[in-house]
């Protein structure tokens, strides 16, 4: 037993052996609780609502600004009864055009009421133009040959490897829509490839509507496209700050084209929507569903 | 009554004791450590003892610090998401003089004007009644980026500004960054529509003339073509070589096209209208022209009278007296007097007489033209075929005008972009994680917390250590409550 300076005996206090471990566990528990709360907040709050993202792109080929609202990857999801919230928000944005960038419904689900109810309401706000996503294309090719006609009946101007000249705010834009994904492009009988090769050069602003952003890494380069509207990547499902999306079906792990406006090698401005719905059970984390609004400005 | 009172006192004391015991139980390990150090290091100063206590208690202190700082970092991060900043650069020549592109005074605070903010809300699809527009206006901060702009000695007109917007809490489904981008768009739209070159001359709708007589339409078309031609020639003077790449058109080539339209199509139309005399109401129109001539006749007489009066006045003076008049003047640069030859009242009168004569001659010419038109119209037959032909000619001119307008607009927009290299550009500043969690504030907060803990321990050691255990509970709570 040690002694103090004045000779008194110093009593050693018994040390608590696991205090550090308990403290560490407490901190760890706190961090896990925080992370769990964040995941729960994403699943039960953020993913049940959508955010509106605004982008501005430029085209000198138009004479007045054009506003486009892009919907992608809805996968039959509903925001409010019959997508009331979505319709109301789109109406408030006063778009000149509404684009569906594919996967608005699910393959093998023959009830199209979500898509058609939505379109019946939205067509009163602005004309709707759509391209096929992988879900719609499979449904059309392998399950329901009348699907395309049904879409037209519900005021959806569906374009599949086709072009259309549209007059908006005093400008003519050439809208082209590509149906096939990267896997089909290599096939010799590919319709999209044939369609692209048959396109004549134009002085008008050429806008491309396709579900697959990854096509702009190769197949859709140097095709005279000014602006493109895409989806498919679902924002990379889990978004890591400073890194971006974790995974997308078209690009695999750590995909590059998952959200925002990217200017690719030939100068095309590619708008990528994170989408409005889900097709897998993996929840979106830090990746709220979004409605994309693009103002195409002349200046 | 007394029994109730005693019961209440008893219950109150019981509650107080329970509270004291709970606090003592929670803090007893910490107070034991502090008390132990006080007795173990009795010869050391209280400050040293407090430091040693803190070292001994490092684990709980660290846990508290981590928890508090994590919560604070999260709070700062969320707070940072509710505001966004961008840097605006003015890239046109006049900006260095504090002017807009059309040479009106530039005001950076237009950014926070009601019109711009309301447009921003409209672009965002937000009903302006659902938010407080004034509070949004107040939440926009505009600062020149160049520090010299603030100095009175080095007066400097800034051409770049830092704009910060705090997102109102009632706007929920969009980010502050997006709201700021829409504010920038609203500002740009405002700038381009109000303060850049006035291009309204190019917005031409021929249908606005449909109520006018055919001959009046010819005058109006000619006037419009002249205005457009003048606009194009002004542009051509600014840049003679500019050519729009896709259409391969220049301002000069477009001005020539407008000139061709005037001298060929509009002239041809006018000649036809005068010769064939189509009219919706010939009698009314010729009567109107006669009335115009009557008024013009009066104007002519007035102008000639004014000319004669001035001429007579001049003749009354001896020309030799007024040919040269010297008046004393000052040369300010040399501060000396000199005699200058200057104009007199007679010179002005002579100039005015010339002007009146010229105006009278022009009026006379117009009267003669109108008389000629009246005679030709009276002599012509106002057939339905002629009216239809005149309408067809107008439609043809309309088509050519529309085509030309499109070309002019395309070239003009390309030129604006080329000349200004974007009047206004915005560069969004993306704050780093360090800035988002406000690392400096967190470090300060950590230091303050450590200092606070040190102070509490020091007070505990200095004033409240030792004594009766039961008393110790009440004394222990005091410093901790501070």
HADDOCK unambig.tbl for C-alpha pairs under 7 A between the chains (distance, minus, plus):
assign (segid A and resid 10 and name CA) (segid B and resid 40 and name CA) 7.00 0.50 0.50
assign (segid A and resid 20 and name CA) (segid B and resid 59 and name CA) 6.46 0.50 0.50
assign (segid A and resid 23 and name CA) (segid B and resid 59 and name CA) 6.74 0.50 0.50
assign (segid A and resid 23 and name CA) (segid B and resid 63 and name CA) 6.49 0.50 0.50
assign (segid A and resid 27 and name CA) (segid B and resid 63 and name CA) 6.66 0.50 0.50
assign (segid A and resid 51 and name CA) (segid B and resid 173 and name CA) 4.71 0.50 0.50
assign (segid A and resid 51 and name CA) (segid B and resid 174 and name CA) 5.65 0.50 0.50
assign (segid A and resid 52 and name CA) (segid B and resid 173 and name CA) 5.97 0.50 0.50
assign (segid A and resid 52 and name CA) (segid B and resid 174 and name CA) 5.28 0.50 0.50
assign (segid A and resid 53 and name CA) (segid B and resid 174 and name CA) 6.49 0.50 0.50
assign (segid A and resid 53 and name CA) (segid B and resid 178 and name CA) 6.59 0.50 0.50
assign (segid A and resid 54 and name CA) (segid B and resid 178 and name CA) 5.70 0.50 0.50
assign (segid A and resid 60 and name CA) (segid B and resid 414 and name CA) 6.97 0.50 0.50
assign (segid A and resid 92 and name CA) (segid B and resid 125 and name CA) 4.52 0.50 0.50
assign (segid A and resid 93 and name CA) (segid B and resid 123 and name CA) 6.53 0.50 0.50
assign (segid A and resid 93 and name CA) (segid B and resid 124 and name CA) 6.34 0.50 0.50
assign (segid A and resid 93 and name CA) (segid B and resid 125 and name CA) 4.40 0.50 0.50
